[in-house]
Amino acid sequence: MARATRNNAQPTSGGGCVPSAAPGGGLPMTECEKMIRRSLRDPKVKFLREKLEKSGCGVGSNFIKGYNCEEAIAGGYNRAEGVVVCCNHLLIQDQVTQVVIHELIHAYDDCRAANLDWANCAHHACAEIRAAHLSGDCHYKRELVRGFLKLRGHEQECVRRRVMQSLASNPNCSETAAKDAMEAVWNICYNDTQPFDTVP
């Protein structure tokens, strides 16, 4: 995840990240903060925040924050800082909401797994598989916008691609180690839909 400041974000380990959704430019901070507040009304966001609270992991008013990030990522999660939305890499409400959902799934995983080690490639891969699969990151409409057109099997392909993109930012995971870790945990993590009953 990006270690963020109000001006710029520096790289750090300790959480998952979402590849950048927009090249350069992005949202002004005030507009982004409004979009973050709007995202809190999204049913998935409400559900995830409620599940985090019920699991004993409070998400106070400052848990989700907007920043300008140096890394080409859309957002990230870190135990100490919560959810970071990289405003300068996003353009529209849907992107902001997707980042918030994705990162709240990471926060939920971090909350429920006492031994989650973000430096461990298998742990990180599992968290990214779940976040990409459950957040809607790989919905076919989003994939079309990204330029990926495949009618069959697009969702799993997208999840795998996005997991590898995220693991590339983990200094403990070479490309080979990342791929091996993803394959080793794929079935159990892809089929784990908690806190949802089914894939939303």
N, C-alpha and C positions, 0 to 999 in steps of 0.2 A: 504494500500500500504506500501511498505517498505520505510522507510526514509533511503535514501542511502548516503553513502560516497564512495569515491573511494576505500576504503579498505573494509568496512563492512556496512551493512544496519541495522538500528534499526527499530522496528515496530512503526507505526504511523497510525492515522486515517486520513481520508480526501480523500479517493479515492478507486477505485476498484483495485483488484489484480487478477492475473492469477495463478492457482496452478502450481507448478514447473513441468517442462517437463522432467527433467533429474535428477537422483539421484547422488548427489556429482560430483566432477570433474568439468565438464563444460568447457567453452571456455576461452582461455587466453584473457585478455582485448583487446590487439591489434587486434586479429582476430575478436572478437565480435564487436568492433567499425567499422571494415571493413564491417561486415555483416549488421550492422545498416545502414551504408551509402548505401549498396546495396539495403536494404529494401525500401529506399526512392524512388527507381525506380519502385517499384511494383505499378500496376495500382490502386489498392484499397488505398494504402498509399497516392499516389499522389492525388486521388480524395478526400480523407478525409482531407488532408492538405489544399487543395483548398477550400473546404467547410468551414473549420475553418476560413481561411482568410476572405472569403466572409461574414462570420457571425460576423466579427469584433474581432476574437480571433487569434491573430498572433501566429505563431509557428516558431520562429526564429531558427537559426542554432543550438542552445543549448537546444532546447525543448525536444529532445529525447537523453537520455544519457545511457551509459553502466556503470554498477556498479557490485561489488561483494556484494551479499546480504546474511545476516545471516538466514533470514526466508526461508522456503522451498517454495518459489514462483518464478515464471518466470519473473514477472514484475509487474508494478503498475503505477498508475497515481495519482498525487497530484497537486492541483491548483498552489501551490507555486513553485513546482519543475518540473512540466511537466511529461513526460513519462520516466519511469525508466525501463531499460532492465537488468535483473539479469543474467549477463553473466555466472556466475559460476553455474547456474542451466540449461543452454542450451547447445545443442551440434551441431545443424545444422542450416543452413540458414532458412529453413522453420519455425523452432521454433521461431527464432528471428523475422522474418517477421510477424508471427501470433501474437506475443506479441505486436508488434508495432501497428498492425491493431486494436487489441482488445482495447488497451489503448487509441488510437486516437478516437475510438468510445466513450469512457468515456469522453475524452476531449471535444468532440463535444456536448455530453449531458450536460456537465458542462457549456459549452458556451451558449447553447440555453435556458437553464432553470435557470432563475435568482435566484430561490429559492431552488436549488438542495442542499439537506443536506445529506452528506455522513454518518452521524451518525444515520439518520432515516432509519430504516430497510426497509421500503417500497420503499423509494427513491433508496437506495443502491441495493435492489433486482431488481428494474426496470432497472437500469443501467447495472447490470450483465446479466439480461435476454437479453437485446438488444445486448450487446457486444458478448455474447456467440453465439447468433443466427445469427447476421449479419457478424461476423468476419470470420466465417468458422471454428471456434474452434471445432465444432461438426460434421464436414464432416465425412462421414463413413470411409474414409481411415485413418483419424487421430484416430478415435475410434478403428479401428482394431489394430493399432499400440499400443494403450493403453490397449488392451486386452478385449475390449467390442465388442461382436459380436451379433447383433440383426438386422434382416432385416427390420422389420416394427417398426416404432415409435422410432427408435434409436435417432433421432435428438432432439426431445422434452425431452426424458429421459436424454440425455447428457446435454442439457441446464439446466435442473432442478438440476442435480448432480453438475454441475460446479457452479451454483448460490449458492447452499448450501455450497460448499467448500469455496467460496469467502466470504460469509456472516459469516462463522465460524471465520474469522479473525476480524470481527467487534465486539468490546467489548460491544456494545449497543444491540446486537441481540443474544438472547439465541437461541438454536436450534428450540424451539417451535415458538418463535417470528419470526425467519427467515423463517420458513416454512409457517406460517400464512401470512406473508408479501408477500412472493413469490406468493402464491395462490391468494391473494387479487388483485395483480397487473398483474397477468399473461396475461390475454387476451389483455388488452390494450398495454402492453409493448412488448409482443411477436409479435403483429401485427403492431407495429410502426416501419417502415423501414427507417425513415429519417436518414441520408440525401439521402439514396438510394431510387429509385422509387419502386423497388421490392427487395426481399432478393437476395443478390448477389450470 
